[in-house]
Amino acid sequence: MQQMSEFHSTVVEHHDDDIGLLVPEPRGFRFYAANDRFSALEGKIFGSALACDKAVRELARQRRNIHEAYSAH
C-alpha cells in the first residue's frame, strides 16, 4: 500500500474538460471544483479516485436527465 505522501493532486476531467482537482488528505481525497457545473461536489471527500469519478459521472447524468426533461416540453 502506498503512503499518502506518495500521492499528488490530480486533475479531474469529464469529456475532455478539466472540472476539478482531487487532493489527497488523511481521510481520503478532497474534490475542488474548477467548473460551476460540478460545484455540488466541492469539498467532498472520496475514498478513492474511482469513487470521485463515479460521483462526477452520476452528477453529469442527473443534470443531463433534467435538461432533457425540460427540453421535451
PyMOL commands that set and color helices and strands:
alter all, ss='L'
color gray80, all
select helices_A, chain A and resi 4-6+36-41+49-71
alter helices_A, ss='H'
color red, helices_A
select strands_A, chain A and resi 10-14+17-25+28-33+45-46
alter strands_A, ss='S'
color yellow, strands_A
deselect
rebuild
show_as cartoon
